[in-house]
Amino acid sequence: MASQVLLQPSLPSHKTHRHTPTFRALESCSSMAELKQFHSQIIRLGLSTDNDAIGRVLKFCALSPFGNLDYALQLFEKIPHPDAFIYNTIIRAHLQTQSTRTCINFYSQMLHRSVTPNKFTFPSVVRACCFEDAVEEGKQLHAHVLKLGYGADGFSLNNLIHMYVNCQRLDDARRVFEKMPARDVVSWTTLISGYSRWGLVDEAYEVFERMPERNSVSWNAMIAAYVQSNRFQEAFKLFDRMRVEKVELDKFVAASMLSASTGLGALEQGEWIHEYIERSGIELDTKLATTVIDMYCKCGCLEKAFEVFNGLPHKGISSWNCMIGGLAMHGRGLAAIDLFKKMEREKVTPDDITLVNILNACAHAGLVDEGRHYFDHMTKSYGIEPKMEHFGCMVDMLGRAGLLKEARKLIDEMPMSPDAGVLGALLGACKIHGDIDMGEKIGKDVIELEPQNSGRYIILANLYASVGRWDDVANVRKLMNDRGVNKAPGCSMIEMDGVVSEFIAGGRSHPQAKEIYSKVDEMLQCIRSVGYVPDKDGVLHDIDEEEKENPLYYHSEKLAIAFGLLKTSPGETIRISKNLRVCRDCHQASKLISNVFNREIIVRDRNRFHHFREGVCSCMDYW
């Protein structure tokens, strides 16, 4: 990066004020054909070398959506002494096209030609350093900002904070921030977003709390930080504070809170936000509509999701993908395929996400022939080459159906090395279908790919336990301990009257823990009378029968269901979100509870939805 001593800027022209009507007409220009007429007129007036006149022509060509950057560059080459305005225009134009290295090169040329940058130069050039991760050039620009007397210019300093944040130089960003003589909302919000982007949410909150004045953008930055870190409860607390302080809810805050509702499975909260959007006249654009659809799908309310989807006057690809994915997640494979066919009829071109959702739909519904068809169809009909996610869906589908050799063959023929997701799908299938030999080999491979994922060790250990290989079970457990890998505790959440309660397997922190455990005992006693027998296959190691039963009784979803029974009446729906896959014992128990206690129980686990009603699950025991 050049850093010469900078000379005086070129002087502005005083010759063009007589031609103001011409320039005003130029500002209303709407095509290059019109622009060229004005350009000809300027040449006839003898102003072809006048920076003020030619700068206006160049600005239209470089920055207008009707302009032509190549024409602007040809003009630029013919200007004998371009000034800062002209350079700023060319730099901004290249920033718009993300030709960021070219921006930096033009700035360097500007210095070589002794044109003094001004406060309008630095924001664009500093932004260019973000895209290239050109932090060293950015630091030189920082020096230029200070050297040329713009150390108090908010636009330049805010862009420096943004640049340092983008390059993960958070200490440098904080130093710029702390030395600013005057900070605006943009300064504070940029630093908050920067900390949250790199996972430092508590540091972001510390900055947020120091803000002297907040607007909806800064509130949303902090709420979004919690949502992106899966700290949904804290997002809701902050949202409640925002409402108490009478801050108006805009579409960005609404989108963040819909995502928080989705994360917690908090349907009532999500419905309230959707109703607020409708009441307040917030525009339901494609992005926000998709977030609403996603919330309803992931909170277990497909009917409302379809209602919003069908009411959209214009459906973008993201809306189609979200609705198809929602059907897939609920095990509605044939309905997902029907919607995909409707999408094709409406001439909406699918993308790779569409095909992931369709293949997932086939996997969750056991539609093997259909899955093979669409896997072939995506390349032949749409030219979409399968990515890792598509192969993962196919391996999952084939594995669930017991076609382990076909799944293994597909992995061997992949054009890329399989990741832990692909191999993990096959490992789970080996456990389901009892293929010890293949499962052992795959299990060891996937553990080395994801050494900190406790689930991989547990599946392999359970595979060994299923055939009584207790020494191998002990070795897997020892490997987990040596590597400091802890099993993620089961956690289930349930929303009642707008309040989300969280249950940990075996936990007793809930204020009504005594009543809940009493209800669990009553619940299990009732379903024993209609044939419930604890399924102990999922218990990891060789302990005695009584000890095997007790942990199963107090799995997190059983606690959540018991709490739901305490709070609802017969005929009502209980909705639960769980962080792990539902185990076989809880699946069987939930079916019986739904029948004995006359409730529909909707459980969203890590992979999909289960709708338990009248003793039957929507997955038809295929999950």
N, C-alpha and C positions, 0 to 999 in steps of 0.2 A: 504494500500500500504506500503510495507516495505521500510524503509529509513535508513538502517544501514550504519555505516562508512565502506567505500569500501576499500578493500585491493588491493594489486598489481595484475595485470592481469597475467595469465599464460604466460610463455615465448614461443615464436614460436619455432617450431622444426627446427633443422639444419640437420636432418638425411636423408631427402628425396630428396635432389637435384640430387642424383645419378639416381633417377628413373623418371626423367623428361619425357622421351619418353613414359613411361606407362601413365603418367598423361595427356600428350597431346592426346594420343589415347582415353583416357577416355572422354575428352572434345568433341570428335566427336561421342560419344555414342548416339544411337537413340531409344533404347528400354530397358526395364527392364531386358530382357534376356541377352543382351550385358553387361549391368551394373553388373549383378551378376557374369559374367565371370571376369570382372575387379576386383570386390570385392574379389573373390577367389584368384586372382593373388596377390592382396595386402596382404591378409592373409598369403600366402605362402612366401612373401617377409619379413614377420615379422613386418608389419606396421599396424597391426589391432588396435593398441592403439596409433598410431601416429596421432595427431590432424590434421596435414596438409594433410596427405593421406586420412584419413577417412572422413575429412571435405569435400573433393572433391566428394567422393562417396555420402555423405549425401546431398550435394548441388544438385546433379542431381536428387536424389530421391525426395527431398522436393520441388524443384522449377521448374524442367523441366516439360513441358506438357506431356512428356513420362514417368515421374517418378511415384513414389508411396509413398505417405506421411506416410502410416502405416509402410512401410519398413524403411523409414527414422527415424521414432520414435523408432523402434526396435534397429536400429543402435545407436541412441542417448543414449538409456538406457544402452548400453554396453560400452560407452566411460567413462573411469574412471575420467578424468579431462577435461571436455569440456571447450574450450576457448570462447572468445567473438565472433569470426567468426562463430563458430558452433551454439551458442545461437542466433546470429543475423539471421542465415539461418532458424532455426526452427521458430523464431518469424515471419519472412517474409512469410514463408509458411502458417502459420495460418492466417496472415493478408489477403493473397490471397484468402483463403476460408471463409473470414469474421468471423473466430472463434476468435473474438476480445478479449473476456474475457480470452481465453487461452493464447493469446499474453501477456496480462498483468500478468497472473500467471507465465509464463516462465520468464518474466523480474524479477518478485519477487524472483523466484527460483535462478536466476542468481546472485542476490544480496546475498541471503542466502549462496550460495556456494563461495562467495568472488571472483566472476569473475567481473572484472572492465568493465563496458559498455564503448563503444567508440562512435565516432560521427556517425557510421553507425547503432548503436543500436536505437538511439532516434527517428529518423524519423518514423520508423515502429511502435514503441510502442506508440508514440504520436498519430499517425493515428488511432491506435486501440481504443484510448480513445474517438475519434469522434463518432464511431459507437455505442458505449455503452452509450454515453452521460455521460461518466465517468469523469466529469470535475474535481472532487476532486483529482482523481489519476493523471489527466493531470497536475494539479497545482504542485503536488509533483514531477512529471517528469520535469516540468519547473525548479524547484529548483535544481534537479540533474544536469540538463544541465549547469546551472550557477556554481554549486559547483565543477563540474569536469572540468571546464575550457573551455566549448564549447559555451560560451556566444557570441562569434563572428562567430559561424558556421552558415552559411546561410541556409543550409538544415534543421537543427534542428529548427531554429527560424521561418522559413517559415511554417514548420509543426505545430509549436505552434500557429502561427497566424490562420492557417486553423482550428486547434482544437478549439480555443476560438470562432472563427466565427461560427463553426458548433454548438457549445453549446450556442449560442446567448450571449456570453460574449464579446460584441463588445468593451467595454472600455478596457478590458484586452488585446484584440487583438491589439487595437490601441497603448497601452503602449509598448507591445513587438515591434511593428513596429517603434515607435518613438525612442526607445532606441537602435535600430540596428545600429552597426557601419557602415555597408554597406548594402544598399538595392538593390536588383536586380528587374527585371521586374516581377518575380514571387511574390515578397513581395507586390509590389504595386497592382498587379492584384488580388491577394488573398483578400486584404482588400477591394478593389472596389467591387468584387463579393460578399463579405460578407455583406457589407452595403446594396447592392441592393437586396440580398436574403431576408433580413428582412425589406424591404420596405423603406430604408433610401437612396433614390436615389440621393437627393441633396448632402448628405454627401459623397456618392460615387463619384459624379462629382467633389466635392472639392478636393478629393484625386487624381482623374484623372488629374485635371488641374495642380497639383503640380508635376506630374511625369516629371523627367528630360529627359527621353527617353521612347518612346512608340513603341511597335510592334503591329502586327495585333491582337494578343491575347488580349492585353490591350484595343485596340480600340473596339474589339468585346465585351469585358466584359462590357464596358460602354454603347455601343449601345444596347446590350441585356438587360441591366438594364432598359433602357427607354422602350424597347418593352414590357418586362414583366410587367411594370407598366402602360401599355396602353398609354404611352406618345410618340406616334408615330411621331408627328411633330418634337419633339426634337431629336428623333433617326435619322430622315432624315437630320436635320441640322448638326448633328455630322458626319453623313456619307458624306455629302458634304465637310465638313472640312477635313475629312480623304482623300478624293480624291484630294483636293487641295494640301495636303501635300504629295501626290504621294505614299501613303501607298498601297501596293498590296492587292487586295481583295481576300481573301481565302474563302474556302467553309463554314467556320463558320460565317464570316461576311455576306456572301451571304445569308445564311439561316436566320440570324437575320433580314436582310433587306427585304427578302421575307415576313417574318412574319409582319414587319412593313407595307409593301405594302398591305398585307391582312387586317390588322387592319383598314387601312384608305380606303380600296377599291381602291387603287391607281394602276390601271391596267398598265398604261404606265410605271410607275417606276418598277413594277414587271416584265414587259416584258423586260425592259432594263437590269435588273439584270440576268434574264434567258438567254438573248442573250450574256451577258458578260461571263456567265458560259460556254456556248458553244464555244465562241471565244477563251477563255483563256485556254481551255482544263482542267478545274476543273472537277474532277471525279464526275459524277452524280450518287452517291451511292443511296441505297434505301431510306435512311433518307432524303437526299437532294431532291431526285426526288419527294418524298411524299410532301415535303414543296412546291415545284413548283406546283404540282397538286392542293394542297390545296389553293395556291394563286390564280390560275386561276379559281377554283370553286367559291371561295369567292369573287372574283372580277367580277363574272358574265359571265365568258367566258368558258363555258363547252366544246366547240369544242377544244380549245387549251389544256384543261385539259386532254381530251381523247387522243389527239395527243401525249402528253408526256407519258400518261399511256400505250398506245398501243405500244409505241416505247421502253419500258423497256424490256431488254432481260430476266431479272429475276424480277418477281413481288413479293415483300414481303407482308405479311398480312397487314401492315400499308398502302401500296399503294392501295390494294383492298378496305380496309375500307374507305380510303379517297375518292376514286372515287364513291363508293356506297353512302357515306354520302353527297357528292356533288350533286349527282342526287336527293337524298332525299330533300336537302335544296332548290332545284329548282322545287320541286313538281313533279318530273319525277318518280313517284312511280313504274310504270310498268317497266321502264328502269332499275331502281335500282334492282328490283326483277330478271330481265333477267340477269343482271351482277352477281348477287349473284348465280344464277343457273350455270352460266359459271364458276364461282369460284369453285363451288362444282364439276363440271365436270373435272376441272383441279387438283382435289384432294388437294386443299388448305383448310385446316381445319379452319373454322371460329372461332372467339373468341367472348367474350361478347360484345365488341365494334361493331363488325359486326352486331350482332343482334339488338343492339340499333339503328344502322343506318337503318336497314331494317324496324324495327317497326316505326321509324320516317317517313320513306318513305310512309308507309301505312297510317300513321296518316295524313300527309300533302296532300295525294291524295284521301283520303276517301275510302281506300281499306280495309274495315272492315273485311270481310271474310278472306282475305289474312293475315291480321294482327293477327287474332285469330289463323290461321294455324301456322304461324311462332313462335308465343308465345308458342304454344304447341310443335312445332318442335324442338325448341332450347334445351329442356330438353330431349325429347325422342331420338333425333338423335345425339346430341352432348354432352349431359350430362352437359349443362350449366344451372345452377340454376338461375332463374330470380333475378336480383338485383333491387335496388330502381329505377334505370334509366329505366329498362325494364317495371316495373309497371307504371312509369310516362308516358312512351310512350303509353301504352295501355289505361290508363285513358284519356289521351289527345285525342287519336283516337276515343274512344267510346263517349267521351263528345262532340267532334266536330260533330259527327254523330247524336247527340241528344239522345244517349242511356245512359241517366244519371243514371238510376236505376242500369243498368249493371255495369257502372263505379263505382258507390257507393258500390255495392256488391263486386267488385274486391278489392277495398280498404279495406273493412271490412275483407276480407279473406287473406290479405297480411300477410306473416310470420313475418314482422317487422312493427313497427309503421310508418305510412306515414310521409314523410318530407314535407316541405313547397312547394317543386316543384310539388309533386304528388297532394296535396290538391289545389294548385294554378291552376293546369290544370283543375280540376273539377270546381273551382270557375269561371274561364273564360267561361267554357261551360254553367254554370248556367246563366251567364250574356247574352251569345249569345241566349240561348233558353228560357230566361225569367222565370226560376224556382226560384222564390223569396225565398220560404221556405228553400229549400236545400242550396241555395246560401248564405242566411243569416247565417246559422249555419256554413257552411264551411268557409265563410269569416271571421267570428270571430275567428275560430280556427287557420286559416292561419296567421292572423294578430298577434296572440300571439306567433306563431312560428317564425315569421319574423317581429318584431315590427318596424324595421327601413326601411322596403321596402315600399316606397310610393305607388307603383303600386297596392298593395293589398288593401289599404284603398280606392283608387280611384275606383277600380272595385266594391267594396261593396257600396260605395257612389252612383255610377252610377246605380247600381242595385236598390237601394232605390229610386233614382230620376226617374227611368223609370216608377214607379207606384205612383209618387207624394208623397212619404213619406219624406217630406222636414225636419221634425224634426230629423229624423234618419240621413239624409244627414248632417245636422248641427252637430249632435253628433259625426259623423265620422270625420268631419273637425276639431272639437274641440279636439278630441283625437289625431289627427295628430299634432295640434299646441302644445298641452300639452307635447307631447313626442319629440317635436322638429324635426318632420319628414317633409322634404320639397319635393315637387314634382320635379322629375328630369325634367329639361327643354328638349324639343325636340331639337335634334341636328342632322343635316344632312351634309354630306361631299360630294363634287364633285371634280373630278380631270379634269383639263383642261390644256393642253399643259405642262403636267408634274408638275403642281402646284395644290395642294389640297386646296380648299376653304371650310371653315366651316361656317354653318349658324345655328343660334339659333332662335327658334320661336319668331317672333316679333323683332329680333335684327336688328340693323342698323349700325354695326361696319364695314361692308365691304366697301372698297373704292368706289365701284359702287352701293352703296345702293339705291341711288335715281333712277338710271336706272332700277335696279332690281325690286323695288316696283312699278314702272310705268309699267314694263312688267307683273308683277303679275296682276295688274288691267286690263290690256289689255287681258291677258290670260283668266281671269275669265269672262270677258265680252263676249269673243268669245265663251266660252263653255256654257254660259247661253243661247246663241242663239240656241244651239242644245240640250237643255233640262236639263242643270245642275241646280240642286236645292241643296243648302247646307244641309248636313245631320247633324242636331244639337243634335242627341241623345247622342253623346259622351261628351257634355259639362256638367260639373260637377253639377252646381247648378241652382236655379231658377232666372235667370236674364232675362231681356226683350229680345225680338227677335233680335233687331238690334245688341245688345251687344253680343249675341250668335254667330252671323255671323262673326263679325270682327276677333276674335281670329282664326277662321278656315281659313280665307283668308291668314293668315301669318304664318301658320305652316311651320316648317323648310324645309320640302321637297318641298313645293310650291315655297319657295324662291330659293332653289337649282335648281328646274326645270326651273324657270324663268331665272336664270343665265345661265343654259345650253342652253336655247333657244336663248339667246343673243349671245352665243359663237359658235353655230353650225348651219348648214344648213339643209334644209329638206332632209330626208332620212338618216341622221346620228343618232348615238346612244348616249343617255345620260345615264350615270351610276351614281347612288347615293347610299350612305350608310347612314343608319339612326339608331340611338341608341335605339329607341322605336319601338313598333309595329305600323304599318301603320294604321291610323284610317279610318273609313268607308268613311268619306268625302273626304280625300285625295286619297283614292283608286278609288273612283268614278271619281273624278276630273282628276286623272292621265290617266284613260282610255280614257276620252274624249279629253284631251290634245294630247295624242299620235295620235289620229285620225285627229283632226283639224289642228295640226301643223306638221303632217307627220314626227314623230320621234318615234323610239323605245326608251322607257324609262325603264331602268332596276333598280329596287330599292331593295336593301338588307336591310330588317328591322331586328329587334332583333331575329325573329324566322325563316325567310325564304326569298327566292327571289320572286319578282313579275316582270314578263316581260310584260310590257304594249305595245301592238302593234295593230294599226288599231282599236282602241276602245275596245279591249278585253284584259283581263289579263290571264296569263298562269295558275293562280291558279283557274280560272273559278269561282271566287268569293267565294272560299272555303278556308278560312284561319283563 
